[in-house]
Amino acid sequence: MYLLDTDSPENSKWDRTLTDFLNGGDVHYRLCQEVVLGIGGVTILRHLGYEDVTVFHINEGHASLDSL
């Protein structure tokens, strides 16, 4: 399991809060969390060497936001 954390000094103050609460906030906040999970998830897999993964489990739509 890998945990994605946006609380990093290079992120804006608001972006750093995106991983404070699971499924929290308004529609915009939730969409931003889905972007972090989808794009961030695929990006971390690529950096870990999983270049040929072509099938992704999509739960509630959040993982459909990817960088393929």
N, C-alpha and C positions, 0 to 999 in steps of 0.2 A: 504494500500500500504506500502510495506517495501522497503527501498532503501539500496542497498548493496554498501559499501564504502571500498575500499582497502587502503585508506590513514590511515594506522595504524602503530604505531612505531615498532611492531613486524614483519612487512613485509619489504622486501628488498626495496631499493630506487626505483628500476624499477617497482616492483609489486605495489608500492603505487600509481603509475600513471595510473593504469588500469581503474580506474573509472573517470579519468579527462575529457574524451571526449566520447560521445556516438558514437559507430561504427567508431572510428577513427583509424589511424595508418595503418600499413601493415598487411599482412595475419597473421603473428605470433601474433601481438598485438590483432587482432580481435579474433583469436582462444582463446587466454588467457582470453579475456572478456567473451567469450561464456562459458568457463570453470567456471569462477566466477559466472555467472548467473545460469548455469545449476546445478552444484554441490552445490554452495552456496545457491541457491534458495531452493533446496530439504533439505539441512542441516538446514536452518533456520526454515522451516516448521516442521521438526522433533523436533527441540528444542522448538518450540511453542506448541508442543503436538499433532500435526497432524500426527499421526503414521500410520493411515490407508488410507491415500490418495494414490490411485493407478492410477488415470487418470490425465494426465498433458496436457495442451494446448501447442503445439509446434509451435512456430512462427519462420519461417526462419531457423529452425534447432538448434538454440542456446540452447533451453531448453532440447534437447535430451541428453546433457552431464550431466547425473545425477549419484548419488551414490547408486542407488538401487541395 
